[in-house]
């Protein structure tokens, strides 16, 4: 925004005087700063995405190694249906019927 200056003349009232427009440096700054911020944001997001991909692949490799180790232990021969399922019971005291003695 260009600064505006008001001058008062005694004979005609007030008039407006403006300065010259913005210079080349102002235009360069106005375009380079947002573009540089955008470039930094894109670069940072790419680095974060690569880091997350690397961590995910490491986690998948660890999970796969754990599954292979479990299969080698011999647990693969047992099926889940062979394990006896225990009925769920609550540990409550039994109520006794009250007898009235009249």
DSSP file (Angstrom, degrees, kcal/mol; ACC not computed):
  #  RESIDUE AA STRUCTURE BP1 BP2  ACC     N-H-->O    O-->H-N    N-H-->O    O-->H-N    TCO  KAPPA ALPHA  PHI   PSI    X-CA   Y-CA   Z-CA
    1    1 A X              0   0    0      0, 0.0     2,-0.3     0, 0.0     0, 0.0   0.000 360.0 360.0 360.0 134.4    0.0    0.0    0.0
    2    2 A X        -     0   0    0      1,-0.1     2,-0.1    17,-0.1    19,-0.1  -0.646 360.0-110.4 -87.4 140.4    1.4    3.4   -0.9
    3    3 A X        -     0   0    0     -2,-0.3    16,-0.9     1,-0.0     2,-0.4  -0.418  29.4-146.3 -69.3 144.1    1.5    6.0    1.7
    4    4 A X  E     -A   18   0A   0     14,-0.1     2,-0.5    -2,-0.1    14,-0.2  -0.914   9.9-163.0-114.2 137.4   -0.9    8.9    1.2
    5    5 A X  E     -A   17   0A   0     12,-1.8    12,-2.1    -2,-0.4     2,-0.5  -0.974   7.5-148.1-123.8 132.4   -0.1   12.4    2.2
    6    6 A X  E     -A   16   0A   0     -2,-0.5     2,-0.4    10,-0.2    10,-0.2  -0.856  12.2-166.8-101.0 129.9   -2.6   15.2    2.6
    7    7 A X  E     -A   15   0A   0      8,-1.9     8,-1.8    -2,-0.5     2,-0.6  -0.938   9.2-146.6-115.4 138.1   -1.5   18.7    1.8
    8    8 A X  E     -A   14   0A   0     -2,-0.4     2,-0.4     6,-0.2     6,-0.2  -0.900  11.9-170.8-106.6 125.5   -3.5   21.7    2.8
    9    9 A X  E  >  -A   13   0A   0      4,-2.3     4,-1.1    -2,-0.6    -2,-0.0  -0.900  23.3-136.4-110.0 144.8   -3.5   24.7    0.7
   10   10 A X  T  4 S+     0   0    0     -2,-0.4    -1,-0.1     1,-0.2     4,-0.1   0.812  98.5  44.6 -70.0 -28.9   -5.1   27.9    1.9
   11   11 A X  T  4 S+     0   0    0      1,-0.1    -1,-0.2     2,-0.1    -3,-0.0   0.870 122.6  23.2 -89.9 -34.9   -6.9   28.7   -1.3
   12   12 A X  T  4 S-     0   0    0      1,-0.4     2,-0.4     3,-0.0    -2,-0.2   0.426  96.1-114.8-117.2   2.7   -8.4   25.4   -2.6
   13   13 A X  E  <  -A    9   0A   0     -4,-1.1    -4,-2.3     2,-0.0    -1,-0.4  -0.823  64.1 -22.4  98.9-141.2   -9.0   23.0    0.3
   14   14 A X  E     -A    8   0A   0     -2,-0.4     2,-0.3    -6,-0.2    -6,-0.2  -0.825  52.8-169.2-113.7 150.3   -7.1   19.7    0.5
   15   15 A X  E     -A    7   0A   0     -8,-1.8    -8,-1.9    -2,-0.3     2,-0.4  -0.930  20.8-122.3-132.7 158.4   -5.4   17.6   -2.2
   16   16 A X  E     -A    6   0A   0     -2,-0.3     2,-0.4   -10,-0.2   -10,-0.2  -0.869  21.0-170.6-106.4 131.8   -3.9   14.1   -2.2
   17   17 A X  E     -A    5   0A   0    -12,-2.1   -12,-1.8    -2,-0.4     2,-0.3  -0.989   8.1-164.8-121.7 126.0   -0.2   13.4   -3.2
   18   18 A X  E     -A    4   0A   0     -2,-0.4   -14,-0.1   -14,-0.2     2,-0.1  -0.779  14.4-125.6-110.3 155.5    0.9    9.8   -3.7
   19   19 A X        -     0   0    0    -16,-0.9   -17,-0.1    -2,-0.3    -1,-0.1  -0.332  43.2 -76.2 -86.4 174.9    4.4    8.4   -3.8
   20   20 A X        -     0   0    0      1,-0.1    -1,-0.2    -2,-0.1     3,-0.1  -0.280  59.1 -92.4 -67.6 159.6    5.9    6.3   -6.6
   21   21 A X        -     0   0    0      1,-0.2    -1,-0.1    -3,-0.1     0, 0.0  -0.001  57.6 -66.8 -66.6 174.8    4.8    2.6   -6.9
   22   22 A X        -     0   0    0      1,-0.1    -1,-0.2     2,-0.1     2,-0.0  -0.274  55.8-120.9 -66.2 152.3    6.7   -0.3   -5.3
   23   23 A X     >  -     0   0    0     -3,-0.1     4,-1.5     1,-0.1     3,-0.2  -0.191  28.0 -93.8 -87.7-179.2   10.1   -1.1   -6.6
   24   24 A X  H  > S+     0   0    0      1,-0.2     4,-2.5     2,-0.2     5,-0.2   0.870 122.4  57.8 -63.6 -39.2   11.6   -4.3   -8.2
   25   25 A X  H  > S+     0   0    0      1,-0.2     4,-2.5     2,-0.2    -1,-0.2   0.871 103.7  53.1 -60.6 -37.0   12.9   -5.5   -4.8
   26   26 A X  H  > S+     0   0    0     -3,-0.2     4,-2.2     2,-0.2    -1,-0.2   0.910 110.2  46.7 -66.1 -42.1    9.4   -5.4   -3.4
   27   27 A X  H  X S+     0   0    0     -4,-1.5     4,-1.5     2,-0.2     5,-0.2   0.907 112.4  50.1 -65.9 -41.6    8.0   -7.6   -6.2
   28   28 A X  H  X S+     0   0    0     -4,-2.5     4,-3.1     1,-0.2     3,-0.4   0.939 112.9  46.5 -61.7 -46.5   10.9  -10.0   -5.9
   29   29 A X  H  X S+     0   0    0     -4,-2.5     4,-1.6     1,-0.2     5,-0.3   0.882 109.1  55.7 -62.6 -38.8   10.3  -10.3   -2.1
   30   30 A X  H  < S+     0   0    0     -4,-2.2     4,-0.4    -5,-0.2    -1,-0.2   0.798 119.2  31.1 -67.1 -29.0    6.6  -10.7   -2.6
   31   31 A X  H  X S+     0   0    0     -4,-1.5     4,-1.5    -3,-0.4    -2,-0.2   0.812 118.1  51.4 -97.5 -36.0    7.0  -13.7   -4.9
   32   32 A X  H  X S+     0   0    0     -4,-3.1     4,-2.6    -5,-0.2     5,-0.2   0.898 104.6  55.9 -72.5 -40.6   10.2  -15.4   -3.7
   33   33 A X  H  X S+     0   0    0     -4,-1.6     4,-2.2    -5,-0.3     5,-0.2   0.949 111.1  41.7 -61.0 -51.7    9.2  -15.6    0.0
   34   34 A X  H  > S+     0   0    0     -4,-0.4     4,-2.2    -5,-0.3    -1,-0.2   0.903 115.9  50.7 -63.9 -37.5    5.9  -17.5   -0.6
   35   35 A X  H  X S+     0   0    0     -4,-1.5     4,-2.3     2,-0.2    -1,-0.2   0.889 110.3  49.1 -66.1 -37.7    7.5  -19.8   -3.2
   36   36 A X  H  X S+     0   0    0     -4,-2.6     4,-2.4     2,-0.2    -1,-0.2   0.900 110.8  50.1 -68.6 -39.2   10.4  -20.6   -0.8
   37   37 A X  H  X S+     0   0    0     -4,-2.2     4,-2.1    -5,-0.2    -2,-0.2   0.898 111.4  49.1 -64.0 -39.6    8.0  -21.4    2.0
   38   38 A X  H  X S+     0   0    0     -4,-2.2     4,-2.4     2,-0.2    -2,-0.2   0.914 110.9  49.7 -64.6 -43.3    6.1  -23.7   -0.3
   39   39 A X  H  X S+     0   0    0     -4,-2.3     4,-2.5     1,-0.2    -2,-0.2   0.903 110.6  49.9 -63.4 -41.4    9.2  -25.4   -1.5
   40   40 A X  H  X S+     0   0    0     -4,-2.4     4,-2.4     2,-0.2    -1,-0.2   0.902 110.5  50.6 -63.8 -40.9   10.4  -25.9    2.2
   41   41 A X  H  X S+     0   0    0     -4,-2.1     4,-2.3     2,-0.2    -2,-0.2   0.920 111.9  46.5 -63.7 -44.6    7.0  -27.4    3.1
   42   42 A X  H  X S+     0   0    0     -4,-2.4     4,-2.0     2,-0.2    -2,-0.2   0.928 113.2  49.3 -64.0 -45.1    7.0  -29.8    0.1
   43   43 A X  H  X S+     0   0    0     -4,-2.5     4,-2.0     1,-0.2    -2,-0.2   0.911 112.3  48.1 -60.7 -44.0   10.6  -30.9    0.9
   44   44 A X  H  X S+     0   0    0     -4,-2.4     4,-2.3     1,-0.2    -1,-0.2   0.898 110.1  51.5 -65.7 -40.8    9.8  -31.5    4.6
   45   45 A X  H  X S+     0   0    0     -4,-2.3     4,-2.3     1,-0.2    -1,-0.2   0.871 108.8  51.6 -65.7 -35.4    6.7  -33.5    3.8
   46   46 A X  H  X S+     0   0    0     -4,-2.0     4,-2.2     2,-0.2    -1,-0.2   0.920 110.5  48.5 -65.2 -43.4    8.7  -35.7    1.4
   47   47 A X  H  X S+     0   0    0     -4,-2.0     4,-2.1     2,-0.2    -2,-0.2   0.906 112.2  48.4 -63.6 -41.3   11.3  -36.4    4.1
   48   48 A X  H  X S+     0   0    0     -4,-2.3     4,-2.5     2,-0.2    -1,-0.2   0.903 110.7  51.1 -66.0 -40.8    8.6  -37.2    6.7
   49   49 A X  H  X S+     0   0    0     -4,-2.3     4,-2.3     1,-0.2    -2,-0.2   0.905 110.2  49.3 -63.3 -41.5    6.8  -39.5    4.3
   50   50 A X  H  X S+     0   0    0     -4,-2.2     4,-2.3     2,-0.2    -1,-0.2   0.901 111.0  50.1 -63.7 -40.5   10.1  -41.4    3.6
   51   51 A X  H  X S+     0   0    0     -4,-2.1     4,-2.4     2,-0.2    -2,-0.2   0.924 111.3  48.1 -64.0 -44.2   10.8  -41.7    7.3
   52   52 A X  H  X S+     0   0    0     -4,-2.5     4,-2.3     1,-0.2    -2,-0.2   0.884 111.1  51.1 -64.6 -38.6    7.3  -43.1    8.0
   53   53 A X  H  X S+     0   0    0     -4,-2.3     4,-2.4     2,-0.2    -1,-0.2   0.919 110.1  49.6 -62.7 -43.6    7.7  -45.6    5.1
   54   54 A X  H  X S+     0   0    0     -4,-2.3     4,-2.1     1,-0.2    -2,-0.2   0.923 111.9  47.7 -61.3 -45.5   11.0  -46.8    6.5
   55   55 A X  H  X S+     0   0    0     -4,-2.4     4,-2.2     1,-0.2    -1,-0.2   0.887 111.5  51.2 -64.4 -38.9    9.6  -47.2   10.0
   56   56 A X  H  X S+     0   0    0     -4,-2.3     4,-2.4     2,-0.2    -2,-0.2   0.925 110.0  48.5 -64.1 -44.5    6.6  -49.1    8.6
   57   57 A X  H  X S+     0   0    0     -4,-2.4     4,-2.2     1,-0.2    -1,-0.2   0.873 110.8  51.4 -65.0 -36.3    8.7  -51.5    6.6
   58   58 A X  H  X S+     0   0    0     -4,-2.1     4,-2.2     2,-0.2    -1,-0.2   0.908 110.4  49.0 -64.4 -41.1   10.9  -52.1    9.6
   59   59 A X  H  X S+     0   0    0     -4,-2.2     4,-2.5     2,-0.2    -2,-0.2   0.896 110.3  50.5 -66.1 -40.1    7.9  -53.0   11.7
   60   60 A X  H  X S+     0   0    0     -4,-2.4     4,-2.4     2,-0.2    -1,-0.2   0.907 110.4  50.5 -62.9 -41.2    6.5  -55.3    9.0
   61   61 A X  H  X S+     0   0    0     -4,-2.2     4,-2.2     2,-0.2    -2,-0.2   0.905 110.9  48.6 -63.9 -41.3    9.9  -57.1    8.9
   62   62 A X  H  X S+     0   0    0     -4,-2.2     4,-2.2     2,-0.2    -2,-0.2   0.926 111.9  48.9 -64.6 -44.3    9.9  -57.5   12.7
   63   63 A X  H  X S+     0   0    0     -4,-2.5     4,-2.3     1,-0.2    -2,-0.2   0.894 111.2  50.0 -62.8 -39.5    6.4  -58.9   12.7
   64   64 A X  H  X S+     0   0    0     -4,-2.4     4,-2.3     2,-0.2    -1,-0.2   0.898 109.7  50.8 -66.0 -40.1    7.3  -61.3    9.9
   65   65 A X  H  X S+     0   0    0     -4,-2.2     4,-2.1     2,-0.2    -2,-0.2   0.890 110.0  50.5 -64.0 -39.4   10.4  -62.5   11.9
   66   66 A X  H  X S+     0   0    0     -4,-2.2     4,-2.1     2,-0.2    -2,-0.2   0.921 110.6  49.0 -64.8 -43.7    8.2  -63.0   15.0
   67   67 A X  H  X S+     0   0    0     -4,-2.3     4,-1.8     1,-0.2    -2,-0.2   0.902 111.6  49.0 -63.9 -40.8    5.7  -65.1   13.0
   68   68 A X  H  X S+     0   0    0     -4,-2.3     4,-1.7     1,-0.2    -1,-0.2   0.878 110.1  51.9 -65.7 -37.4    8.4  -67.2   11.4
   69   69 A X  H  X S+     0   0    0     -4,-2.1     4,-1.1     1,-0.2    -2,-0.2   0.881 108.8  50.5 -66.6 -37.9   10.0  -67.8   14.9
   70   70 A X  H  <>S+     0   0    0     -4,-2.1     5,-1.0     1,-0.2     6,-0.3   0.867 109.2  51.4 -67.3 -36.0    6.6  -68.9   16.3
   71   71 A X  H ><5S+     0   0    0     -4,-1.8     3,-0.9     1,-0.2     5,-0.5   0.860 108.0  52.2 -69.0 -34.8    6.2  -71.3   13.4
   72   72 A X  H 3<5S+     0   0    0     -4,-1.7    -1,-0.2     1,-0.2    -2,-0.2   0.741  96.3  68.9 -73.1 -22.7    9.6  -72.8   14.0
   73   73 A X  T 3<5S-     0   0    0     -4,-1.1    -1,-0.2    -3,-0.2    -2,-0.2   0.619 115.5-108.3 -72.7 -11.7    8.9  -73.4   17.7
   74   74 A X  T X 5S+     0   0    0     -3,-0.9     3,-0.9    -4,-0.3     4,-0.4   0.453  88.7 118.0  99.4   0.9    6.4  -76.1   16.8
   75   75 A X  G > < +     0   0    0     -5,-1.0     3,-0.5     1,-0.2    -4,-0.1   0.663  62.4  74.4 -72.6 -14.5    3.2  -74.2   17.7
   76   76 A X  G 3  S+     0   0    0     -5,-0.5    -1,-0.2    -6,-0.3    -5,-0.1   0.791  87.8  60.3 -70.3 -26.4    2.1  -74.5   14.1
   77   77 A X  G <  S+     0   0    0     -3,-0.9     2,-0.4    -6,-0.1    -1,-0.2   0.767  92.8  76.6 -72.3 -25.7    1.2  -78.2   14.5
   78   78 A X  S <  S-     0   0    0     -3,-0.5     2,-0.2    -4,-0.4    -4,-0.0  -0.691  73.6-146.9 -88.6 135.2   -1.3  -77.4   17.2
   79   79 A X    >   -     0   0    0     -2,-0.4     3,-0.8     1,-0.1     4,-0.4  -0.617  21.2-119.7 -95.9 162.0   -4.6  -76.1   16.1
   80   80 A X  G >  S+     0   0    0      1,-0.2     3,-0.7    -2,-0.2    -1,-0.1   0.739 108.9  65.1 -71.6 -22.2   -6.7  -73.7   18.2
   81   81 A X  G 3  S+     0   0    0      1,-0.2    -1,-0.2     3,-0.0     4,-0.1   0.709  89.2  66.9 -76.1 -18.6   -9.6  -76.1   18.3
   82   82 A X  G <  S+     0   0    0     -3,-0.8     2,-0.3     2,-0.1    -1,-0.2   0.746  79.4  92.9 -73.6 -22.5   -7.6  -78.6   20.4
   83   83 A X  S <  S-     0   0    0     -3,-0.7     2,-0.2    -4,-0.4    -3,-0.0  -0.548  85.4-118.4 -73.3 130.7   -7.4  -76.3   23.4
   84   84 A X        -     0   0    0     -2,-0.3     2,-0.6     1,-0.1    -1,-0.1  -0.472  21.5-135.1 -71.1 137.0  -10.3  -77.0   25.7
   85   85 A X        -     0   0    0     -2,-0.2     2,-0.3    -4,-0.1    -1,-0.1  -0.825  16.6-145.5 -94.2 124.3  -12.6  -74.1   26.2
   86   86 A X        -     0   0    0     -2,-0.6     2,-0.1     1,-0.1     3,-0.0  -0.681  19.1-115.2 -88.9 138.3  -13.4  -73.5   29.8
   87   87 A X        -     0   0    0     -2,-0.3     2,-0.6     1,-0.1    -1,-0.1  -0.459  31.5-114.7 -70.3 144.7  -16.9  -72.2   30.7
   88   88 A X        +     0   0    0     -2,-0.1     2,-0.4     2,-0.0    -1,-0.1  -0.690  41.5 177.3 -82.2 123.3  -16.9  -68.8   32.2
   89   89 A X        -     0   0    0     -2,-0.6     2,-0.4     2,-0.0    -3,-0.0  -0.920  23.9-129.6-124.8 152.8  -18.1  -69.0   35.8
   90   90 A X        -     0   0    0     -2,-0.4     2,-1.5     2,-0.0    -2,-0.0  -0.782  17.9-127.4-100.4 146.6  -18.4  -66.3   38.4
   91   91 A X        +     0   0    0     -2,-0.4     2,-0.4     2,-0.0    -1,-0.0  -0.638  54.3 146.6 -92.8  79.2  -17.1  -66.6   41.8
   92   92 A X        -     0   0    0     -2,-1.5     2,-0.2     0, 0.0    -2,-0.0  -0.886  51.5-112.7-115.2 145.9  -20.2  -65.8   43.8
   93   93 A X        -     0   0    0     -2,-0.4     2,-0.2     1,-0.1    -2,-0.0  -0.525  38.7-112.9 -71.9 145.0  -21.3  -67.2   47.1
   94   94 A X        -     0   0    0     -2,-0.2     2,-0.3     1,-0.1    -1,-0.1  -0.539  26.2-124.2 -79.1 143.1  -24.4  -69.3   46.8
   95   95 A X        -     0   0    0     -2,-0.2     2,-0.4     1,-0.0    -1,-0.1  -0.660  18.7-146.0 -85.7 141.2  -27.6  -68.0   48.4
   96   96 A X        -     0   0    0     -2,-0.3     2,-0.2     1,-0.0    -1,-0.0  -0.870  23.6-109.7-106.0 142.8  -29.3  -70.2   50.9
   97   97 A X        -     0   0    0     -2,-0.4     2,-0.4     1,-0.1    -1,-0.0  -0.461  31.3-125.9 -70.7 136.0  -33.1  -70.2   51.2
   98   98 A X        -     0   0    0     -2,-0.2     2,-0.5     2,-0.0    -1,-0.1  -0.675  20.6-154.6 -84.4 134.0  -34.4  -68.6   54.3
   99   99 A X        -     0   0    0     -2,-0.4     2,-0.5     2,-0.0    -1,-0.0  -0.915   7.9-140.3-109.1 133.6  -36.7  -70.7   56.4
  100  100 A X        -     0   0    0     -2,-0.5     2,-0.8     1,-0.0    -2,-0.0  -0.794   8.7-156.4 -93.7 131.1  -39.2  -69.0   58.6
  101  101 A X              0   0    0     -2,-0.5    -2,-0.0     1,-0.2    -1,-0.0  -0.784 360.0 360.0-109.1  89.3  -39.7  -70.7   62.0
  102  102 A X              0   0    0     -2,-0.8    -1,-0.2     0, 0.0    -2,-0.0   0.379 360.0 360.0-116.0 360.0  -43.1  -69.8   63.3
